[in-house]
């Protein structure tokens, strides 16, 4: 989508502190981190939210989660763990209408998240 901030990051129109990139996904540091480790993993293809996933896109979500845990481990969260969050639509707390997985770690995280 032309006006999607994450699509603009994918296209290189807006800078992002990239951690990982391949043909189908991009990982980058959150601009407003809520933990010492806080990054996002997004599909390069615009998918508005998890509830918009088509059946044939389900394997992509699995690959995104697998890469997210690899990157979390590489960034120091292997021993203590991390939180993996996919917000969905307004009531779910989604603020950017592009499917994304937040990964937060590097400190103990409380529950509920608040």
C-alpha positions as CSV (number, residue, x, y, z in Angstrom):
1,X,0.0,0.0,0.0
2,X,1.2,3.4,-0.9
3,X,0.5,5.1,2.5
4,X,1.5,2.2,4.8
5,X,4.6,3.2,6.9
6,X,5.8,-0.4,7.0
7,X,5.5,-0.8,3.2
8,X,7.5,2.4,2.9
9,X,10.2,0.9,5.2
10,X,10.2,-2.2,3.0
11,X,10.6,-0.1,-0.2
12,X,13.4,2.0,1.5
13,X,11.4,5.2,1.4
14,X,11.7,5.5,5.2
15,X,14.8,4.4,7.0
16,X,14.6,1.6,9.5
17,X,17.3,0.0,11.6
18,X,17.3,-3.4,9.9
19,X,18.2,-6.6,11.7
20,X,17.3,-9.1,8.9
21,X,15.9,-9.1,5.4
22,X,15.0,-11.7,2.9
23,X,12.6,-12.0,-0.1
24,X,9.5,-12.3,2.1
25,X,10.2,-10.6,5.4
26,X,12.0,-7.8,7.2
27,X,13.0,-7.3,10.8
28,X,13.9,-4.0,12.3
29,X,14.3,-2.3,15.7
30,X,11.2,-0.6,17.1
31,X,11.5,3.3,17.0
32,X,9.9,3.5,20.4
33,X,11.3,0.5,22.3
34,X,9.4,-0.8,25.3
35,X,12.3,-3.1,26.4
36,X,16.0,-3.4,25.9
37,X,15.4,-5.7,23.0
38,X,12.4,-4.6,20.9
39,X,12.1,-5.3,17.3
40,X,9.4,-6.1,14.7
41,X,9.3,-8.8,12.0
42,X,6.9,-8.1,9.1
43,X,6.0,-9.7,5.9
44,X,7.1,-7.6,2.9
45,X,3.8,-8.2,1.3
46,X,1.1,-6.0,2.7
47,X,-1.3,-8.0,4.9
48,X,-3.3,-5.7,7.1
49,X,-3.6,-7.9,10.2
50,X,-3.5,-11.5,11.3
51,X,-7.3,-11.9,10.7
52,X,-6.8,-11.1,7.0
53,X,-4.4,-14.0,6.5
54,X,-5.4,-16.3,3.6
55,X,-4.9,-20.0,4.1
56,X,-2.0,-20.1,1.6
57,X,-0.3,-17.4,3.7
58,X,-0.3,-19.4,6.9
59,X,3.2,-20.9,6.3
60,X,4.6,-17.3,6.0
61,X,3.4,-16.6,9.5
62,X,5.2,-19.7,10.7
63,X,8.5,-18.6,9.0
64,X,8.1,-15.1,10.5
65,X,7.8,-16.6,14.0
66,X,10.7,-18.9,13.5
67,X,12.9,-16.1,12.3
68,X,11.7,-13.9,15.2
69,X,12.9,-16.6,17.8
70,X,16.2,-16.9,16.0
71,X,16.8,-13.2,16.1
72,X,15.6,-12.9,19.7
73,X,18.2,-15.6,20.6
74,X,20.9,-13.8,18.6
75,X,20.1,-10.5,20.4
76,X,20.6,-12.1,23.9
77,X,17.2,-13.5,24.8
78,X,17.9,-17.2,24.5
79,X,18.4,-17.8,28.2
80,X,15.8,-15.4,29.7
81,X,13.2,-15.6,27.0
82,X,11.1,-13.0,25.2
83,X,7.6,-11.9,24.5
84,X,6.2,-12.4,21.0
85,X,3.2,-10.2,20.3
86,X,0.9,-9.9,17.3
87,X,-1.8,-7.2,17.9
88,X,-4.9,-7.3,15.7
89,X,-7.1,-4.4,14.8
90,X,-8.0,-1.5,17.0
91,X,-9.4,-3.5,20.0
92,X,-6.3,-5.6,19.9
93,X,-4.0,-2.6,20.1
94,X,-2.8,-2.6,16.5
95,X,-1.6,0.9,15.5
96,X,-0.1,0.1,12.1
97,X,-2.3,-1.7,9.6
98,X,0.3,-4.1,8.4
99,X,0.8,-7.5,10.0
100,X,3.8,-7.4,12.4
101,X,5.2,-9.4,15.3
102,X,6.7,-7.5,18.1
103,X,9.6,-9.2,20.0
104,X,10.4,-7.8,23.4
105,X,13.1,-9.0,25.8
106,X,16.2,-8.2,27.7
107,X,14.3,-7.8,31.0
108,X,11.5,-9.4,33.0
109,X,8.1,-8.5,31.5
110,X,5.0,-8.3,33.7
111,X,1.5,-9.6,33.0
112,X,-1.0,-8.3,32.1
113,X,1.0,-6.0,29.8
114,X,-1.1,-3.0,30.7
